[in-house]
Amino acid sequence: MKTSSRRDFFKRAALMGASALVAPGLLATEERENTLSSPATKNGPDANRFIIPKDNGLKITGTFLDEISHDIPHQNWGEKEWEQDFRHMKSIGIDTVIMIRSGYRKFMTYPSKYLLGKGCYMPSIDLVDMYLRLAEKYQMKFYFGLYDSGKYWDTGDLSCEVEDNKYVIDEVWNLYGEKYKSFGGWYISGEISRKTKGAIDAFRAMGKQCKDVSGGLPTFISPWIDGKKAVMGTGQLTKEDAVSVQEHEKEWNEIFDGIHEVVDACAFQDGHIDYDELDAFFTVNKKLADKYGMKCWTNAETFDRDMPINFLPIKFDKLRMKLEAATRAGYDKAITFEFSHFMSPQSAYLQAGHLYNRYKEYFNIK
């Protein structure tokens, strides 16, 4: 049968309600030809594959830089690889990079005289200087993450991090603050959740010092919600004693009340609650941030907490659902933990580059 005759037959069959009689193989061929030739797919066969509305979530415009890692492997990049990653970040609209911590226990990102005197190890290169230079080159703002001695993780008391950071904050500002225009703010790196001992006083002390020394540059925190997936490496994927929305609102109302004068934004980690809980918790987060004049960001985690393997790049639809919930809640900004491992085309994880491609397709980024 000639192609034109076959098409005429299919059209007549459809009009007569006889589509069920058409051979499945022929119908699939016809549909594929029509799809590939339709105006909506003129940019290629992938352009029309989403069956949900595209560009419907909050774009990721910031990322952590996790070079002093707590629980994910190093990629051992030098400046060449880091600059390539900054190019990838820039291409999808990232304008903010946040060094997640300037040191962890004895490892450091810069040659701190103070921390060397405390027994920390000399780094091979000055990562802070490198990040600031690259941020300046690619017109990004760099947020400096404070030092993490590890004592908080050992004791559960955040107040023990204040003393070391008294020296680190001053030292870093004197070394880099006035040298680089890209130095855009501070990340108070203590990751807390509900009822963390010493959290309010510690955040207030460190936030105030950051703002005082830098002439009021913005500060932010990125705590976690004590949801069903906040299992703290127990080997389980979920737990029973998850916080309710009402408890979350009550407890964080108290924390925000104590820190809002020196903490400008809060980016809750979004991976500890289930996907059908996003709207309820996000609504409360935005309500509290608005009440205290704080910016409401989301830390859209790009690693998957639903798998027994820690940590692999997240399934695209899970990330999409979280970003769409952030849009519905009216969030101000989306950052991620973190681009270089879980979303970069040059990540050690092959899946990360695929996530990058799906993200670009969804947001119509060329």
C-alpha positions in Angstrom: 0.0 0.0 0.0 1.4 3.4 -0.9 2.1 5.8 1.9 -0.5 8.4 0.8 -3.2 5.7 0.4 -2.4 4.3 3.8 -2.7 7.7 5.5 -6.0 8.3 3.8 -7.2 4.9 5.1 -6.2 5.8 8.7 -7.9 9.1 8.5 -11.2 7.5 7.3 -10.9 4.8 9.9 -10.5 7.4 12.7 -13.5 9.4 11.5 -15.6 6.2 11.4 -14.6 5.3 14.9 -12.8 2.3 13.6 -9.4 3.0 15.1 -9.5 -0.2 17.1 -9.4 -2.2 13.9 -6.1 -0.7 12.8 -3.0 -2.9 13.1 -1.0 -1.7 16.1 2.3 -1.8 14.3 1.0 0.4 11.5 -0.6 2.8 13.9 2.6 3.2 15.9 4.5 3.9 12.7 2.0 6.5 11.6 1.9 8.2 15.0 5.7 8.3 15.1 5.9 9.9 11.7 3.3 12.5 12.6 5.0 13.3 15.9 8.4 13.7 14.3 7.0 16.0 11.6 4.8 18.1 13.9 5.7 21.8 14.6 6.0 21.1 18.3 9.0 18.8 17.7 10.9 20.8 15.1 13.9 21.0 17.5 14.2 17.2 17.7 12.4 14.1 18.9 13.0 14.8 22.6 11.3 18.2 22.5 7.7 16.8 22.9 8.3 13.9 25.3 7.2 15.5 28.5 3.5 14.7 29.3 3.4 17.2 32.1 3.7 21.1 31.9 7.3 22.1 31.4 9.1 25.0 33.1 6.6 24.8 36.0 9.1 24.7 38.9 11.5 27.1 40.7 14.8 27.1 38.9 17.9 26.2 40.8 20.1 29.4 41.0 22.5 28.4 43.7 24.6 25.4 44.7 26.8 24.3 47.6 30.4 23.5 46.8 31.3 20.4 48.8 35.0 20.2 48.8 35.5 19.5 52.4 33.2 16.5 52.5 31.4 14.8 55.3 29.9 11.8 53.6 30.4 11.9 49.8 33.6 11.1 47.9 36.0 13.7 46.6 36.4 14.1 42.9 39.9 15.4 43.2 39.4 18.3 40.8 42.0 21.0 40.1 41.2 24.5 38.9 40.7 23.3 35.3 37.9 21.0 36.3 36.4 23.5 38.7 36.3 26.2 36.1 34.6 23.8 33.7 32.0 23.2 36.4 31.5 26.9 36.9 30.8 27.1 33.1 28.2 24.3 33.4 26.6 26.1 36.4 26.5 29.4 34.6 24.8 27.8 31.6 21.7 26.8 33.6 21.4 30.1 35.5 23.3 29.5 38.7 24.3 32.9 40.2 25.3 31.8 43.7 27.9 29.4 45.0 28.1 28.4 48.7 31.2 26.7 50.2 29.4 24.3 52.5 32.2 24.5 55.2 35.6 26.1 55.3 37.0 23.2 57.3 35.8 19.9 58.8 37.6 18.6 61.8 41.3 18.7 60.7 40.9 19.4 57.0 40.7 22.9 55.7 40.0 24.8 52.4 42.4 27.6 53.0 45.7 28.1 54.9 44.2 29.3 58.2 46.9 30.4 60.7 44.4 30.0 63.5 43.3 26.5 62.5 46.9 25.4 61.8 47.6 26.4 65.3 44.8 24.1 66.4 46.4 21.1 64.7 44.6 21.2 61.4 46.3 20.1 58.2 47.7 22.4 55.5 45.7 22.2 52.3 47.6 21.8 49.0 45.8 24.8 47.4 43.8 27.7 48.6 40.3 26.7 47.6 38.6 29.8 49.0 40.8 32.1 46.8 40.1 29.8 43.8 36.3 29.8 44.3 36.3 33.6 44.8 38.3 34.1 41.6 36.0 31.8 39.6 32.9 33.4 41.1 34.1 36.8 40.1 35.0 35.6 36.5 31.5 34.1 36.0 29.6 36.9 37.8 28.4 34.8 40.7 28.1 35.6 44.4 30.2 33.4 46.8 29.0 32.6 50.3 31.6 31.5 52.8 30.7 28.5 54.9 31.9 28.6 58.5 34.3 26.1 60.1 32.9 22.8 61.4 35.0 21.3 64.2 32.9 18.1 64.3 32.2 18.7 68.0 28.6 19.4 67.3 28.2 16.1 65.6 29.8 14.4 68.6 27.9 16.2 71.3 24.7 17.5 69.7 25.4 20.9 71.1 25.9 23.7 68.5 27.3 26.2 71.0 30.7 24.5 70.8 31.2 25.8 67.3 31.0 29.5 68.3 34.5 29.8 69.7 36.6 28.6 66.7 34.4 30.6 64.4 35.1 33.8 66.3 38.6 33.7 64.9 37.8 32.1 61.5 35.2 34.8 60.6 37.6 37.7 61.3 40.5 35.9 59.6 38.6 35.1 56.4 37.2 38.6 56.1 40.7 40.1 56.5 42.2 37.7 53.9 39.5 37.8 51.2 36.5 40.1 52.1 37.7 43.4 50.7 39.9 41.8 48.1 37.0 40.1 46.1 33.7 41.7 45.0 32.4 38.2 44.6 32.4 37.7 48.4 28.6 38.0 48.8 27.7 36.5 52.1 28.0 33.9 54.8 26.6 30.4 55.4 26.3 29.4 59.0 27.1 25.8 58.5 25.6 24.1 61.5 23.0 21.7 60.2 20.3 21.5 62.8 16.7 20.4 63.2 14.2 20.6 66.0 15.3 21.4 69.6 19.0 21.3 68.8 20.8 22.3 72.0 22.4 25.8 71.8 21.1 26.4 68.3 19.5 29.8 68.8 22.3 31.3 70.8 25.0 29.9 68.4 23.2 31.1 65.2 22.7 34.5 66.8 26.3 34.9 67.9 27.9 33.7 64.6 25.3 35.5 62.4 25.9 38.8 64.3 29.7 38.6 64.0 29.5 37.8 60.2 27.2 40.8 59.6 29.2 43.1 61.9 32.6 42.3 60.3 31.4 42.5 56.7 29.2 45.6 56.9 25.9 43.7 56.9 26.4 41.0 54.1 23.6 38.5 54.1 23.7 35.2 56.1 21.7 32.1 55.8 21.2 28.6 57.3 20.1 25.3 55.8 18.5 23.1 58.5 16.7 19.8 58.0 13.1 18.9 58.7 12.8 16.0 61.1 10.6 14.1 58.7 10.1 10.4 58.1 13.3 10.2 56.0 15.5 11.9 58.7 17.1 8.6 59.7 20.7 9.8 60.3 22.5 6.9 58.6 20.8 4.1 60.6 20.5 1.8 57.6 16.7 2.3 57.4 15.0 4.6 54.8 12.2 5.9 57.1 11.3 6.2 60.7 8.0 6.3 62.7 8.6 9.3 65.0 8.5 12.0 62.3 7.6 15.6 63.2 4.1 16.8 62.4 3.5 19.9 60.5 2.1 21.6 63.6 5.1 20.7 65.7 7.4 21.9 63.0 5.7 25.2 62.8 5.8 25.7 66.6 9.4 24.8 67.0 10.7 26.8 64.1 8.6 29.8 65.1 10.6 29.8 68.3 14.0 29.5 66.4 13.2 32.2 63.9 12.0 34.5 66.6 15.5 34.2 68.2 17.7 34.5 65.0 15.8 36.6 62.4 17.7 39.8 63.2 21.0 38.3 62.1 20.0 35.5 59.7 18.6 36.7 56.4 17.4 33.5 54.8 16.6 29.9 55.6 16.9 27.1 53.1 15.3 24.0 54.6 16.7 20.7 53.1 13.8 19.2 51.2 14.7 15.5 51.2 13.6 14.4 54.7 9.9 14.5 54.0 7.8 12.6 51.5 6.7 14.0 48.2 3.0 14.3 49.2 4.0 16.3 52.3 5.9 19.0 50.4 3.1 21.5 50.1 2.1 21.3 53.8 5.7 21.8 55.1 6.6 24.3 52.4 3.6 26.5 53.1 4.5 26.6 56.8 8.2 27.5 56.0 7.1 30.4 53.8 4.6 31.6 56.4 7.3 31.7 59.1 9.9 33.3 56.9 7.4 36.0 55.9 6.4 36.6 59.5 10.0 37.3 60.5 11.1 39.2 57.4 13.4 36.4 56.2 13.9 35.0 52.7 12.5 31.5 52.2 14.8 29.4 50.1 14.7 25.7 49.4 17.7 23.4 49.5 16.6 21.1 46.6 18.7 18.1 47.2 19.9 16.5 44.0 20.8 13.2 45.7 18.3 10.4 46.4 17.3 9.6 50.0 14.9 6.8 48.9 17.6 4.3 48.0 19.6 2.0 50.3 22.9 3.3 48.7 24.3 6.6 49.9 24.4 8.8 47.9 23.4 8.7 44.2 21.9 11.4 41.9 18.2 11.8 42.3 15.5 10.6 39.8 14.5 13.6 37.7 10.8 13.4 38.5 11.6 13.6 42.3 13.6 16.8 41.8 10.9 18.2 39.5 8.2 17.6 42.1 10.2 19.4 44.8 10.9 22.4 42.6 7.2 22.6 41.5 6.2 22.5 45.2 8.6 25.4 45.9 6.9 27.4 43.1 3.4 26.7 44.6 4.6 27.9 48.0 6.1 31.1 46.6 9.7 30.4 47.6 12.3 33.1 46.9 15.2 31.0 45.7 16.2 27.4 45.1 19.7 26.2 45.9 21.0 22.6 45.8 23.2 20.2 47.5 24.9 19.8 45.2 25.6 20.5 41.6 29.1 19.1 41.2 28.5 15.6 42.4 24.9 15.0 41.5 24.1 17.2 38.5 27.3 18.1 36.7 28.1 16.6 33.2 31.6 16.0 34.5 30.6 14.3 37.8 32.1 11.0 38.7 28.5 9.7 38.6 27.3 9.1 35.1 23.7 9.7 36.1 24.4 13.3 37.1 25.0 14.3 33.5 21.7 12.7 32.5 19.9 14.7 35.3 21.5 17.8 34.0 20.1 17.0 30.5 16.6 16.3 31.8 16.7 19.5 33.9 17.6 21.6 30.8 14.9 20.0 28.7 12.3 20.7 31.4 13.3 24.3 31.7 13.8 24.8 28.0 17.4 25.7 28.5 19.4 25.4 25.3 
